[in-house]
């Protein structure tokens, strides 16, 4: 399984997924015109990683903003990440948010509640 790396743009986040290290990072802004198309390769890669069932996964979400269609895709990514845990490996989901950005903090809390997952909330100052 290969790494998935997308450089950030004005409307898309950095995506770094290294299956060999068990590391996923999404960072930046997410408002692509076609969110499903943009995130499909990553979602499929996470499913393949989960099906391999041999590594733990650390997932870092450092998003500044995401639109409604990205929100659904992020939810799907998180659901696939939890497949890793269901297959017997450890998952650590780190949800970063800027100081005073209550909306981003609450978005992480909402995802965690909807999925019945445990997130680590990390406040960062810019």
C-alpha positions in Angstrom: 0.0 0.0 0.0 1.4 3.4 -1.0 1.4 6.7 0.7 -1.3 9.2 -0.2 -0.1 12.8 -0.3 -2.1 15.8 -1.5 -0.6 19.2 -1.2 -2.9 21.8 0.2 -4.5 24.4 -2.0 -6.8 27.4 -1.4 -9.8 25.0 -1.2 -8.3 21.6 -0.2 -6.4 20.4 2.9 -3.1 18.7 3.0 -3.6 15.0 3.2 -0.8 12.8 4.4 -1.5 9.1 4.8 1.5 6.8 5.5 0.2 3.3 6.0 3.7 2.0 6.8 3.9 4.4 9.8 0.2 4.2 10.7 -0.2 8.0 10.3 -2.9 10.1 8.8 -3.0 13.9 8.8 -5.6 16.3 7.4 -4.6 19.9 7.8 -6.0 23.2 6.4 -9.2 24.2 4.7 -11.7 21.9 3.0 -14.2 23.3 0.5 -13.5 21.4 -2.8 -16.2 21.6 -5.5 -16.4 17.8 -5.5 -15.7 16.7 -1.9 -16.6 13.0 -2.6 -14.2 12.9 -5.6 -11.5 14.6 -3.6 -11.7 12.2 -0.7 -12.4 8.9 -2.4 -8.8 7.8 -2.7 -8.2 8.5 0.9 -11.3 6.7 2.1 -10.4 3.6 -0.1 -6.9 3.7 1.3 -8.1 3.7 4.9 -10.4 0.7 4.2 -7.5 -1.2 2.6 -5.3 -0.3 5.6 -8.0 -1.5 8.0 -8.5 -4.7 6.1 -4.8 -5.4 6.4 -5.3 -5.4 10.2 -1.7 -5.3 11.2 -1.0 -1.7 12.4 -2.3 0.9 14.8 -3.3 4.3 13.4 -2.8 7.8 14.6 -5.1 10.3 12.9 -4.5 14.0 13.2 -7.2 16.4 12.2 -6.0 20.0 12.1 -8.7 21.7 10.1 -9.3 25.4 10.0 -12.6 25.2 8.1 -14.7 22.7 6.2 -17.9 23.1 4.2 -21.0 21.0 4.4 -20.0 18.5 1.7 -16.6 18.1 3.3 -18.3 17.5 6.6 -20.0 14.4 5.3 -16.7 13.1 3.8 -14.9 13.8 7.1 -17.5 11.7 8.9 -17.0 8.9 6.4 -13.2 9.1 6.9 -13.8 8.8 10.7 -16.1 5.8 10.2 -13.4 4.1 8.1 -10.8 4.9 10.7 -12.9 3.1 13.3 -12.7 -0.1 11.2 -9.0 -0.2 12.2 -10.1 -0.5 15.8 -12.8 -3.0 15.0 -10.2 -5.2 13.4 -8.2 -5.3 16.7 -5.7 -2.4 16.4 -5.4 0.8 18.4 -6.7 4.1 17.0 -5.8 7.5 18.3 -7.9 10.4 16.8 -6.4 13.8 17.6 -8.7 16.7 16.9 -6.9 20.1 16.9 -8.7 23.4 17.1 -7.5 26.9 17.5 -8.0 28.8 20.8 -11.4 30.4 20.8 -12.6 28.4 17.8 -15.6 26.8 19.6 -17.2 25.8 16.3 -14.3 23.5 15.4 -14.1 22.1 18.9 -17.8 21.4 18.8 -17.5 19.8 15.4 -15.0 17.3 16.8 -17.3 16.6 19.8 -20.3 16.1 17.5 -18.3 13.6 15.4 -17.1 11.7 18.5 -20.7 11.6 19.9 -22.2 10.4 16.5 -19.6 7.7 16.2 -19.3 6.7 19.8 -15.6 7.3 19.6 -13.0 8.9 21.8 -11.1 11.9 20.5 -8.2 13.7 22.0 -8.9 17.4 21.8 -5.8 19.6 21.4 -6.1 23.3 21.7 -3.5 25.2 19.7 -2.6 28.9 19.6 -1.7 30.6 16.4 
